[in-house]
Amino acid sequence: MPDSKTNNNEPAKTVIKPIRSSEYKLHYVNNTQIKASFYDIRIISGEVERDENDGLIFREDVGMVFSPQHAKAVLKIFQERIENYENKFGEIPTIENSIPPVEDHI
């Protein structure tokens, strides 16, 4: 017998259960470079550090390649999470032009 609370015209919601891979890694990131082409969007993240000559280097730790459609979906989720964070904890200050651009070598 069907559940009287279920609307038979609505599709069932699919729930994705996360399972952490044995290769899972958590990285600290204080700099992110974003590059786009017609086919994909690349995000290269890592940490800006001082080198032995007191200059700055960008230590690239993680690179991710997204289809444009997936990148747009991730952007929407980021926007929602940031709005929720700011509603709970207050506005996040932005960092404008404090770190010089990273030399492009891709």
N, C-alpha and C positions, 0 to 999 in steps of 0.2 A: 504494500500500500504506500503511495507517495506521501511524503511529508507535507502536511497542510501549509507549512510556512514557506515552502520552496515554490518559487514561480517557475513553472515549466518552460516559459518562454525565454528565460535568461540562461546564457551558457554558464556552465560550472566554472568556477575560478580555479586556475591552475596555481598550485603552490610549489615553488622551487625550494628544495631543502639544501642548504649549503653544507658541503663536506670539505674540510680543509685538506688540501693536497700535502703530501710529505715534502714537497718542494716549496711550500709557502714561505715567503720571507716578508718581513716588515722593515721598511726603510724610512729613515728620517729624511725629509725633503725640505730645503729652504730655497730652492730655485727650480723652476720648470720652464722648459722651452717647448713651444708648440709650433709645428711645421705642418703645412697643408699642401696637398696636391689634388688634382682632379679625382684621384682614386682613393686616397686615404688621408687621415689626420694622424700625425705622429706626436706623441708626448714623450719628452726626454726629461727625466727628473733626477735630481741629485742634490749635492751640497756644495755651496760656494765656501771655499776655505782659503786661508792665507798660505802662500808657499814660502820656501826658505828665504826668498828675496823680498818678502813683505808685499808681494803682489797677490792678486786673486786668481784662483783656479776654480773651475767647475768640475767636480768629480761626478761624472755621470754614473748613476747606479741602476736606473730602471728605464727601459724604453718600452713604450706600448704603441701599437698600431691599431687604429680604429677605422671601421668603415665610416663614411660621413653620417649615415643614419644612426649608427650606434653612438658616435660622438655627440650627436644632437640629443639623443635620449639621456646620455650621461650628463650633459650640460643641464638639462631640465632637473634631473635628480640633485645635482650640486646646488642649483638655485633654490630648490625646495629645502634642502638640508641647511643651507646658510640662512635662509629666512627663518626657519625654526630655531636655529642657534641664536640668531640675533633677537628674536622675540623673547627667548628665555634668558639670555645673558647680556644683552645690549649690543650696540653696533660694533662691528669689527673694524678697527682702523685699517685703512689701505696703505700700502707701501708703494709710493710713486717714485720711479727713477732713482732708487737708492742703490741699485746694483747695476753696473754697466752691462750691456748686452754681451752674450756669449758669442765667441767667434764661430761661425758656421762652418762645419767640416763634413757635412753629409752631402 
